[in-house]
Amino acid sequence: MDKNKNVEILSLTAFLILVFLFSWVYLLPIHLKELGATDRQIGFSYTLFILSFTITQFIGGFLVDRFGRKTMIVVPGFFYPPLFLLMAFSRSWFLVTLCFFLVNMASSFQSPAFFPFVAESTKNRERAFALFNACASLGIGVGTLIGSFIISPLGIQNIMIISAFIYLFVATVRHFTLKETRQKIVDTENKSFPEKLSLPPFNTTLLSFFIIASLISLSISLTINGPFITLHLQEALFKNKEQINLLYASGWIIASLLSFIGGNLAKNYGARKILGLSVLLHPLFLLLYFLPFNYPFPPIILFLISFIFFQLIAIAQPLVLTSLTRIEERGRIWGLFGAVTGMFSSMGPTIGTELKIAFGGLSPFILAQVWGILAFIAFVINRIRRKRLFTR
């Protein structure tokens, strides 16, 4: 099989599993509350979810470089089904949190493989990342749309059971169809364990991007990756589960349809420019949607625009990081990148919860905007510094 088929297979299987995962995952904060969890416990749970997704990403990155991209995409995939089944049959919010913690930990081993795998499977990286993100976003959108119709008749536990079997099917398909892009590193056989885990030398450009990406992840941890949108929609805007899923579905479907435009924008204008602008505007439009103003147009337009800029972040960020790394170090750098940015973003839900309790439901989104502004300023400073170095 041609390596170019990797992108299509990975994108289609990502679409399939995300359809079923996101038919219920945005309703997880409500499910935890129904099982007896408090706001603080939910906020702390989401901090744990982010931590579990990041704490082992560096080791995952080393394993990706060591054993190959395909291996680390396929193997963790077989851990999801039993964990989803445990979540489905549990009536304890603590056990559900623990299982989802382990789900995200399996993802942390898998995550550093995806973007190197996509980048190395084709020469047209902009199109490949656009396709992968389009399928992922469409899967999330279709999943939340389907969830809005099936959540009441089936219930979240039964949808979790269906998700478990879909994940098992996808892991099996990936095992038999994907083609490895990175051979095992032979020259590390005689090295000591610390040498095997060593990182390549860092340059100032890569270090600057790690700092900027940490600010971006802090912002996103209070918006798309946090519980606050769901909770605010339910508690302040009085949306039910079906309406919440429909809102998410609208945002993700619109974002997916514009993914290829995002890829072209990144190719024509530069991924750094697109990323810097998007991290400023994503939280801004979400905050404007939640502010109690009488707009002369349907407010949902603001919600959809916010999702579009989040999609541009998802496309531009891996393009920038890929351009700063080499194939032999890419897995480790991606693993470290996920670990560092995740450690920062894990603080977001806990801080946001305390702000919400003290100052109201809008405060997490205001803080997300502050982080977005700081990331944008860091982009501007870094761009000025690079221009000066180039002039010299």
C-alpha positions as a printed NumPy array, in Angstrom:
array([[  0.   ,   0.   ,   0.   ],
       [  1.208,   3.471,  -0.889],
       [  2.104,   5.658,   2.079],
       [ -0.136,   8.364,   0.681],
       [ -3.107,   6.176,   1.628],
       [ -2.091,   6.533,   5.268],
       [ -3.576,  10.02 ,   5.458],
       [ -6.915,   8.916,   4.012],
       [ -7.163,   5.824,   6.23 ],
       [ -6.131,   7.676,   9.384],
       [ -8.532,  10.521,   8.592],
       [-11.498,   8.248,   7.919],
       [-10.938,   6.126,  11.023],
       [-10.495,   9.297,  13.099],
       [-13.829,  10.503,  11.729],
       [-15.515,   7.24 ,  12.734],
       [-14.299,   7.088,  16.326],
       [-14.866,  10.794,  16.942],
       [-18.472,  10.502,  15.75 ],
       [-19.213,   8.106,  18.588],
       [-16.93 ,   9.677,  21.201],
       [-18.347,  13.166,  20.793],
       [-21.938,  11.991,  20.741],
       [-21.541,  12.01 ,  24.539],
       [-18.206,  13.458,  25.679],
       [-19.354,  17.112,  25.828],
       [-22.095,  15.977,  28.19 ],
       [-19.59 ,  14.314,  30.547],
       [-19.583,  17.289,  33.006],
       [-23.366,  16.965,  33.318],
       [-23.058,  13.171,  33.704],
       [-20.502,  13.617,  36.504],
       [-22.812,  16.115,  38.219],
       [-25.706,  13.67 ,  37.949],
       [-23.51 ,  11.04 ,  39.613],
       [-22.928,  13.383,  42.56 ],
       [-19.819,  15.41 ,  41.658],
       [-19.59 ,  19.075,  42.749],
       [-18.336,  21.968,  40.592],
       [-14.917,  21.803,  42.265],
       [-14.724,  18.041,  41.753],
       [-15.648,  18.45 ,  38.074],
       [-13.047,  21.199,  37.611],
       [-10.386,  19.064,  39.315],
       [-11.44 ,  16.056,  37.212],
       [-10.795,  18.022,  34.032],
       [ -7.424,  19.083,  35.374],
       [ -6.659,  15.372,  35.839],
       [ -7.925,  14.613,  32.329],
       [ -5.526,  17.147,  30.806],
       [ -2.655,  15.944,  33.002],
       [ -3.257,  12.305,  32.086],
       [ -3.201,  13.258,  28.409],
       [  0.184,  14.945,  28.809],
       [  2.267,  13.445,  31.616],
       [  3.535,  10.521,  29.531],
       [  3.642,  12.176,  26.111],
       [  7.427,  12.534,  26.203],
       [  7.828,   8.797,  26.83 ],
       [  5.249,   8.24 ,  24.099],
       [  7.312,  10.437,  21.771],
       [ 10.445,   8.381,  22.491],
       [  8.507,   5.173,  21.78 ],
       [  7.213,   6.681,  18.517],
       [ 10.781,   7.354,  17.355],
       [ 11.939,   4.001,  18.668],
       [  9.235,   1.568,  17.52 ],
       [  7.505,   3.471,  14.75 ],
       [  4.478,   5.676,  14.195],
       [  2.044,   2.904,  13.265],
       [  2.82 ,   0.78 ,  16.338],
       [  2.095,   3.644,  18.719],
       [ -1.108,   4.538,  16.904],
       [ -2.451,   0.976,  16.905],
       [ -1.425,  -0.503,  20.281],
       [ -2.97 ,   2.12 ,  22.605],
       [ -6.17 ,   1.875,  20.569],
       [ -6.899,  -1.544,  22.073],
       [ -6.933,  -0.091,  25.615],
       [ -9.948,   2.149,  24.997],
       [-12.742,  -0.475,  24.693],
       [-12.498,  -1.989,  28.212],
       [-12.17 ,   1.465,  29.79 ],
       [-15.278,   2.759,  28.006],
       [-17.183,  -0.336,  29.137],
       [-16.171,   0.306,  32.76 ],
       [-17.327,   3.922,  32.424],
       [-20.655,   2.761,  31.034],
       [-21.428,   0.351,  33.871],
       [-20.171,   2.561,  36.712],
       [-22.503,   4.618,  38.898],
       [-19.665,   6.384,  40.724],
       [-18.393,   9.736,  39.429],
       [-14.97 ,   8.899,  40.884],
       [-14.678,   5.62 ,  38.926],
       [-15.876,   7.323,  35.731],
       [-13.227,  10.019,  36.27 ],
       [-10.552,   7.38 ,  36.887],
       [-11.455,   5.458,  33.712],
       [-11.45 ,   8.603,  31.583],
       [ -8.103,   9.531,  33.194],
       [ -6.724,   6.195,  31.916],
       [ -8.336,   6.751,  28.484],
       [ -6.471,  10.037,  28.18 ],
       [ -3.256,   8.406,  29.39 ],
       [ -3.527,   5.861,  26.561],
       [ -4.072,   8.806,  24.213],
       [ -0.914,  10.456,  25.542],
       [  1.146,   7.51 ,  24.265],
       [ -0.694,   7.634,  20.95 ],
       [ -0.803,  11.383,  20.351],
       [  2.883,  12.05 ,  19.456],
       [  2.561,   9.61 ,  16.544],
       [ -0.327,  11.225,  14.658],
       [  1.157,  14.42 ,  13.247],
       [  4.588,  12.943,  12.357],
       [  2.708,  10.072,  10.688],
       [  0.616,  12.5  ,   8.627],
       [  3.614,  14.723,   7.789],
       [  5.75 ,  11.799,   6.625],
       [  3.038,  10.114,   4.543],
       [  2.833,  12.817,   1.859],
       [  4.712,  15.74 ,   0.356],
       [  1.66 ,  18.034,   0.417],
       [  1.563,  18.594,   4.171],
       [ -0.878,  21.518,   4.096],
       [ -3.482,  19.4  ,   2.29 ],
       [ -2.781,  16.397,   4.528],
       [ -3.214,  18.344,   7.753],
       [ -6.302,  20.054,   6.333],
       [ -7.838,  16.673,   5.423],
       [ -7.012,  15.11 ,   8.787],
       [ -8.384,  18.091,  10.733],
       [-11.431,  18.32 ,   8.449],
       [-12.319,  14.662,   9.104],
       [-11.661,  15.075,  12.827],
       [-13.8  ,  18.212,  13.075],
       [-16.549,  16.723,  10.903],
       [-16.527,  13.624,  13.102],
       [-16.906,  15.759,  16.222],
       [-19.673,  17.796,  14.573],
       [-21.607,  14.805,  13.256],
       [-21.101,  13.026,  16.578],
       [-22.538,  15.852,  18.655],
       [-25.386,  16.199,  16.138],
       [-26.229,  12.486,  16.379],
       [-25.845,  12.66 ,  20.15 ],
       [-28.499,  15.36 ,  20.395],
       [-31.011,  12.87 ,  18.93 ],
       [-29.937,   9.642,  20.642],
       [-28.921,  10.856,  24.108],
       [-32.504,  10.771,  25.445],
       [-33.677,   7.407,  24.044],
       [-30.385,   5.542,  24.564],
       [-28.736,   7.277,  27.519],
       [-25.054,   8.129,  27.878],
       [-24.105,   4.692,  29.267],
       [-25.403,   2.797,  26.228],
       [-23.638,   5.206,  23.85 ],
       [-20.391,   4.557,  25.763],
       [-20.87 ,   0.813,  25.162],
       [-21.325,   1.41 ,  21.421],
       [-18.194,   3.603,  21.443],
       [-16.178,   0.77 ,  22.987],
       [-16.94 ,  -1.591,  20.106],
       [-16.303,   1.096,  17.484],
       [-12.855,   1.777,  18.986],
       [-12.072,  -1.95 ,  18.867],
       [-13.076,  -2.079,  15.198],
       [-10.951,   0.983,  14.316],
       [ -7.859,  -0.344,  16.106],
       [ -8.155,  -3.587,  14.127],
       [ -8.577,  -1.775,  10.8  ],
       [ -5.557,   0.446,  11.478],
       [ -3.452,  -2.584,  12.361],
       [ -4.086,  -4.232,   8.993],
       [ -4.13 ,  -1.194,   6.676],
       [ -1.683,   1.495,   7.823],
       [  1.885,   1.471,   6.491],
       [  4.806,   2.511,   8.695],
       [  6.6  ,   5.742,   7.773],
       [  9.496,   5.562,  10.236],
       [ 11.743,   2.507,  10.608],
       [ 13.118,   1.481,  13.963],
       [ 16.241,   3.424,  14.936],
       [ 18.997,   0.832,  14.758],
       [ 21.863,   3.003,  15.971],
       [ 20.402,   3.311,  19.491],
       [ 20.661,  -0.402,  20.268],
       [ 23.963,  -0.015,  22.156],
       [ 23.109,   3.249,  23.924],
       [ 22.237,   3.509,  27.597],
       [ 18.645,   4.216,  28.615],
       [ 19.311,   7.907,  29.456],
       [ 20.976,   8.351,  26.04 ],
       [ 17.98 ,   6.781,  24.33 ],
       [ 15.7  ,   9.323,  26.011],
       [ 17.931,  12.303,  25.234],
       [ 16.508,  15.237,  23.312],
       [ 18.066,  16.873,  20.279],
       [ 19.574,  20.353,  20.799],
       [ 17.004,  23.13 ,  21.218],
       [ 17.239,  26.385,  19.306],
       [ 15.703,  29.695,  20.347],
       [ 12.982,  29.5  ,  17.679],
       [ 11.745,  26.126,  18.937],
       [ 11.943,  27.253,  22.566],
       [  9.973,  30.431,  21.755],
       [  7.289,  28.376,  20.055],
       [  6.991,  26.103,  23.107],
       [  6.328,  29.185,  25.246],
       [  3.753,  30.572,  22.826],
       [  2.037,  27.177,  22.484],
       [  1.827,  26.903,  26.287],
       [ -0.105,  30.171,  26.38 ],
       [ -2.362,  28.886,  23.593],
       [ -3.046,  25.659,  25.491],
       [ -3.918,  27.623,  28.63 ],
       [ -6.484,  29.581,  26.655],
       [ -8.003,  26.501,  25.014],
       [ -8.213,  24.653,  28.357],
       [-10.832,  27.222,  29.368],
       [-12.82 ,  26.982,  26.124],
       [-13.029,  23.876,  23.902],
       [-10.981,  21.568,  26.152],
       [-12.638,  22.551,  29.417],
       [-16.07 ,  21.94 ,  31.005],
       [-17.066,  25.609,  31.123],
       [-18.862,  25.972,  27.775],
       [-21.156,  23.037,  28.6  ],
       [-21.798,  24.185,  32.166],
       [-22.429,  27.811,  31.159],
       [-24.825,  26.76 ,  28.408],
       [-26.785,  24.69 ,  30.92 ],
       [-26.642,  26.944,  33.996],
       [-26.741,  30.459,  32.5  ],
       [-28.44 ,  29.986,  29.128],
       [-30.682,  27.096,  30.296],
       [-29.872,  24.796,  27.379],
       [-30.725,  21.114,  27.688],
       [-28.461,  18.251,  26.638],
       [-29.883,  18.056,  23.126],
       [-29.503,  21.813,  22.556],
       [-25.922,  21.782,  23.883],
       [-24.954,  18.989,  21.489],
       [-26.645,  20.803,  18.592],
       [-24.598,  23.946,  19.302],
       [-21.352,  21.983,  19.368],
       [-22.381,  20.139,  16.218],
       [-23.029,  23.401,  14.365],
       [-19.612,  24.764,  15.352],
       [-17.648,  21.673,  14.402],
       [-19.434,  21.039,  11.105],
       [-18.872,  24.634,   9.956],
       [-15.232,  24.398,  11.053],
       [-14.706,  21.141,   9.173],
       [-16.167,  22.544,   5.953],
       [-13.664,  25.403,   6.086],
       [-10.629,  23.237,   6.918],
       [ -9.226,  23.235,   3.385],
       [ -9.538,  27.017,   3.259],
       [ -7.496,  27.022,   6.466],
       [ -4.872,  24.828,   4.83 ],
       [ -4.652,  27.192,   1.861],
       [ -4.428,  30.216,   4.172],
       [ -1.552,  28.595,   6.055],
       [  0.208,  27.808,   2.767],
       [ -0.275,  31.271,   1.243],
       [  0.112,  33.533,   4.263],
       [  2.172,  31.425,   6.649],
       [  1.083,  29.136,   9.478],
       [  2.6  ,  31.447,  12.125],
       [  0.457,  34.417,  11.063],
       [ -2.701,  32.326,  10.962],
       [ -1.942,  30.82 ,  14.371],
       [ -1.206,  34.174,  16.019],
       [ -4.403,  35.761,  14.73 ],
       [ -6.583,  32.753,  15.553],
       [ -5.518,  32.442,  19.175],
       [ -6.545,  36.067,  19.665],
       [ -9.945,  35.765,  17.969],
       [-11.103,  32.292,  19.102],
       [-11.742,  33.245,  22.761],
       [-12.915,  36.744,  21.764],
       [-15.85 ,  35.549,  19.658],
       [-16.785,  32.932,  22.261],
       [-16.838,  35.618,  24.957],
       [-18.928,  37.898,  22.735],
       [-21.423,  35.053,  22.273],
       [-21.856,  34.683,  26.044],
       [-22.085,  38.421,  26.802],
       [-25.726,  39.527,  27.287],
       [-25.931,  41.948,  24.354],
       [-28.787,  42.402,  21.884],
       [-26.999,  41.745,  18.609],
       [-28.641,  42.737,  15.294],
       [-27.943,  39.188,  14.057],
       [-28.346,  35.673,  15.515],
       [-25.709,  35.296,  18.292],
       [-24.957,  31.738,  17.153],
       [-22.892,  33.318,  14.347],
       [-20.362,  34.41 ,  16.992],
       [-20.251,  30.876,  18.381],
       [-19.593,  29.45 ,  14.906],
       [-16.86 ,  32.004,  14.136],
       [-15.111,  31.072,  17.392],
       [-15.028,  27.421,  16.278],
       [-13.636,  28.417,  12.876],
       [-10.678,  30.134,  14.522],
       [-10.143,  27.123,  16.794],
       [ -9.985,  24.974,  13.661],
       [ -7.325,  27.281,  12.215],
       [ -5.309,  26.804,  15.418],
       [ -5.594,  23.018,  15.01 ],
       [ -4.303,  23.234,  11.421],
       [ -1.558,  25.845,  11.856],
       [  0.048,  24.644,  15.092],
       [  1.246,  21.215,  13.828],
       [  2.457,  22.828,  10.603],
       [  4.661,  25.238,  12.557],
       [  6.061,  22.536,  14.832],
       [  6.673,  20.155,  11.918],
       [  8.657,  22.871,  10.119],
       [ 10.905,  23.216,  13.187],
       [ 11.767,  19.503,  13.549],
       [ 13.586,  16.745,  11.666],
       [ 12.246,  13.26 ,  11.029],
       [ 14.657,  11.501,  13.426],
       [ 13.661,  13.719,  16.361],
       [ 10.039,  14.493,  15.513],
       [  8.391,  11.945,  17.803],
       [ 10.376,  13.034,  20.862],
       [  9.798,  16.725,  20.138],
       [  6.071,  16.135,  19.683],
       [  5.979,  14.152,  22.923],
       [  7.81 ,  16.867,  24.829],
       [  5.622,  19.506,  23.2  ],
       [  2.471,  17.754,  24.379],
       [  3.87 ,  17.235,  27.878],
       [  4.989,  20.855,  28.335],
       [  1.875,  22.509,  26.907],
       [ -0.334,  20.025,  28.723],
       [  1.265,  20.749,  32.09 ],
       [  0.385,  24.402,  31.62 ],
       [ -3.116,  23.775,  30.298],
       [ -3.909,  21.361,  33.152],
       [ -3.993,  24.341,  35.494],
       [ -6.763,  25.956,  33.439],
       [ -9.872,  24.025,  34.605],
       [ -8.994,  24.311,  38.312],
       [ -8.201,  28.025,  38.076],
       [-11.281,  28.57 ,  35.936],
       [-13.493,  26.771,  38.467],
       [-12.265,  28.95 ,  41.322],
       [-12.823,  32.079,  39.222],
       [-16.309,  30.871,  38.293],
       [-17.228,  30.306,  41.951],
       [-15.793,  33.667,  43.014],
       [-16.731,  35.973,  40.126],
       [-19.365,  34.207,  37.998],
       [-19.694,  32.011,  34.932],
       [-18.079,  34.414,  32.44 ],
       [-14.757,  34.686,  34.289],
       [-13.158,  31.525,  32.748],
       [-13.787,  32.922,  29.259],
       [-12.355,  36.332,  30.223],
       [ -9.203,  34.579,  31.447],
       [ -9.077,  32.592,  28.178],
       [ -9.073,  35.914,  26.321],
       [ -6.226,  37.201,  28.513],
       [ -4.126,  34.142,  27.646],
       [ -4.975,  34.636,  23.969],
       [ -3.827,  38.268,  24.08 ],
       [ -0.557,  37.271,  25.753],
       [  0.04 ,  34.576,  23.104],
       [ -0.622,  37.117,  20.345],
       [  1.832,  39.601,  21.938],
       [  4.423,  36.826,  22.198],
       [  3.955,  36.106,  18.472],
       [  4.504,  39.785,  17.634],
       [  7.636,  40.011,  19.811],
       [  9.025,  36.798,  18.311],
       [  8.337,  38.038,  14.779],
       [ 10.123,  41.356,  15.473],
       [ 13.093,  39.5  ,  16.976],
       [ 13.346,  37.174,  13.952],
       [ 13.257,  40.133,  11.554],
       [ 16.062,  41.859,  13.441],
       [ 18.194,  38.705,  13.4  ],
       [ 17.551,  38.298,   9.672],
       [ 18.521,  41.935,   9.03 ],
       [ 21.755,  41.503,  10.952]])
